[in-house]
């Protein structure tokens, strides 16, 4: 439909340019505006027509392979299958605008962005149920990390490095020691409790864990590199 309208506009413009050159510029500008308006309306209509998956569709798509059924359905609509399972790799909601979307059409757009980015994730499942994930950007490996089924980074002992809401690291008022959110203190290699270091102390330095580089996946979602 849009292609047919576009063809008619160009034919009419060509005829005017031959027979009535003085009217050509005005006509072409008006028809171009009309075409762009129709194109925008058709795009909005397509997005609205997507609709949100029904409860039955969501239930059928759950854990196949991602925990989030909408992610599975979005990939299926793009004639593909996510490389991952549960909350790992392509199944991690944080790849899609950092896990935030208001409707299915919006999520579908973020999945398209993610698929068109230069980021690729590979994974291998370990015997203990954890995963080893490799990030690849522009066909070059970025690094490897060990995560649990929810995509949380694991320490070498198997304990999760928790994100906000799941337990966060914070400063303690007692002897300026670093404490976890449940009140227990972190312990150093020799059994010592870790202490906070302040900017006015010798040897102070500050760096981000990502080295300051974040590679965009979609929307506000990104992968931090070290």
C-alpha positions in Angstrom: 0.0 0.0 0.0 2.7 2.5 1.0 4.8 1.5 -2.0 1.9 2.1 -4.4 1.2 5.6 -2.9 4.9 6.4 -3.2 4.9 5.3 -6.9 1.8 7.5 -7.6 3.4 10.5 -6.0 6.6 10.2 -8.2 4.6 9.7 -11.4 2.4 12.7 -10.7 5.5 14.8 -9.8 7.2 13.7 -13.1 4.2 14.8 -15.1 4.0 18.2 -13.4 7.7 18.8 -13.9 7.2 18.2 -17.7 4.0 20.2 -18.1 3.7 22.7 -15.2 7.2 23.3 -13.7 6.0 26.2 -11.6 3.7 23.9 -9.6 6.2 21.1 -9.2 8.0 22.3 -6.0 4.9 23.0 -4.0 3.2 19.8 -5.1 6.2 17.6 -4.3 6.8 19.1 -0.9 3.1 18.6 0.0 3.0 15.0 -1.2 6.3 14.2 0.6 4.8 15.4 3.8 1.7 13.4 3.2 3.7 10.3 2.5 5.8 10.6 5.7 2.6 11.1 7.7 1.0 8.0 6.3 4.2 6.0 6.9 4.3 7.1 10.5 0.6 6.2 11.0 1.1 2.8 9.5 4.1 2.2 11.8 2.1 3.1 14.9 -0.7 0.9 13.7 1.6 -2.0 13.2 3.0 -1.6 16.7 -0.4 -1.4 18.3 -1.6 -4.4 16.3 1.2 -6.5 18.0 -0.7 -6.4 21.3 0.5 -8.1 24.4 0.6 -11.9 24.5 -2.4 -13.6 26.1 -2.0 -15.5 29.4 -2.2 -18.8 27.6 0.5 -17.7 25.1 2.8 -16.5 27.9 2.3 -19.8 29.9 3.1 -21.9 26.8 6.2 -19.9 26.1 7.6 -19.8 29.7 11.0 -21.5 30.2 11.3 -22.2 26.5 14.2 -21.6 26.8 14.0 -18.2 28.7 12.3 -17.8 32.0 10.6 -14.6 30.7 7.9 -15.8 28.2 7.7 -12.4 26.4 11.4 -12.6 25.4 10.7 -16.1 24.0 7.7 -14.9 22.0 9.6 -11.8 20.7 12.4 -13.9 19.4 9.9 -16.4 17.8 8.2 -13.5 16.0 11.5 -12.6 14.5 11.9 -16.1 13.3 14.7 -17.0 15.6 15.5 -18.6 19.0 17.5 -16.9 21.8 20.9 -18.4 22.5 20.6 -19.0 26.2 18.3 -20.4 28.9 16.6 -19.3 32.1 18.1 -15.8 32.7 21.4 -16.3 30.9 22.8 -14.8 27.7 20.1 -13.8 25.3 17.5 -14.7 28.0 18.8 -12.0 30.4 16.1 -9.3 30.4 18.8 -6.7 31.1 19.9 -7.0 27.5 16.7 -5.3 26.5 16.7 -1.7 27.8 18.1 -2.9 31.1 15.0 -5.1 31.6 12.4 -2.3 31.3 9.6 -2.1 28.8 5.9 -1.1 29.0 4.4 -3.4 26.4 5.2 -6.2 24.0 5.7 -3.9 21.0 8.4 -2.0 22.9 10.1 -5.2 23.9 10.0 -6.4 20.3 11.8 -3.2 19.3 14.5 -3.7 21.9 15.0 -7.4 20.8 15.5 -6.1 17.2 18.1 -3.6 18.5 19.9 -6.3 20.4 19.9 -8.6 17.4 21.3 -5.9 15.1 24.1 -4.9 17.6 27.6 -6.3 17.4 27.3 -8.1 20.7 27.0 -11.9 20.9 26.9 -14.1 24.0 27.9 -17.8 24.2 27.4 -20.0 27.2 28.2 -23.4 28.6 26.3 -25.0 31.6 28.4 -26.5 34.4 27.7 -29.6 36.5 26.8 -27.4 39.5 24.1 -25.6 37.6 26.1 -22.4 37.0 27.0 -21.0 33.6 30.2 -19.8 32.0 29.3 -16.9 29.6 31.6 -15.5 26.9 30.9 -12.0 25.5 31.9 -11.3 21.9 31.9 -7.9 20.3 32.6 -7.3 16.6 33.8 -11.0 16.4 36.4 -10.4 19.2 36.1 -12.0 22.6 35.6 -9.5 25.5 35.9 -11.9 28.4 34.4 -14.8 30.3 32.3 -14.7 33.5 30.6 -17.3 35.6 26.9 -16.6 36.5 23.9 -18.3 38.1 20.6 -19.0 36.4 19.4 -15.4 37.1 22.4 -14.0 35.4 24.1 -12.9 38.6 27.9 -13.0 38.7 29.4 -15.7 40.9 32.5 -15.5 43.0 35.0 -18.3 42.9 33.5 -19.9 46.0 30.1 -20.1 44.4 28.5 -17.2 46.3 26.6 -14.5 44.3 27.9 -11.0 43.9 24.5 -9.5 44.6 23.0 -6.5 42.9 20.8 -3.9 44.5 17.7 -5.3 46.0 19.4 -8.7 46.5 21.9 -7.4 49.0 24.4 -4.6 48.5 27.8 -3.6 49.8 27.8 -0.6 52.0 30.0 1.4 54.4 29.7 0.6 58.1 30.0 3.3 60.8 31.9 0.9 63.0 35.6 1.4 62.4 34.9 2.3 58.8 34.8 -1.3 57.8 33.0 -2.6 54.6 29.8 -4.4 55.5 27.2 -6.3 53.5 23.5 -5.4 53.7 22.8 -8.0 56.4 25.3 -6.4 58.7 28.1 -9.0 58.4 31.6 -7.8 57.5 33.6 -8.8 54.4 36.7 -10.8 55.2 40.1 -10.5 53.6 42.5 -13.2 52.5 44.3 -13.6 55.8 41.0 -13.3 57.8 41.2 -9.6 58.3 38.1 -7.5 57.8 38.3 -5.2 54.8 38.4 -1.5 55.6 37.3 1.5 53.6 40.1 3.7 52.1 39.4 7.4 51.9 40.7 10.0 49.3 42.9 11.7 51.8 44.8 8.5 52.7 48.1 7.6 50.9 47.6 5.1 48.1 44.0 5.9 47.4 42.8 5.3 43.9 39.4 4.7 42.2 38.6 2.8 39.0 35.4 1.4 37.7 35.0 -2.4 37.3 34.2 -1.9 33.6 37.2 0.3 32.8 34.7 3.0 31.9 33.5 1.2 28.8 29.9 0.1 28.3 28.8 -1.6 25.0 25.2 -0.9 24.1 22.8 -3.8 23.6 19.5 -2.1 23.3 17.8 1.0 24.8 19.5 1.6 28.1 20.9 -2.0 28.3 24.7 -2.5 28.0 27.5 -4.9 28.7 30.3 -3.6 30.9 33.8 -4.7 29.9 36.8 -5.0 32.2 
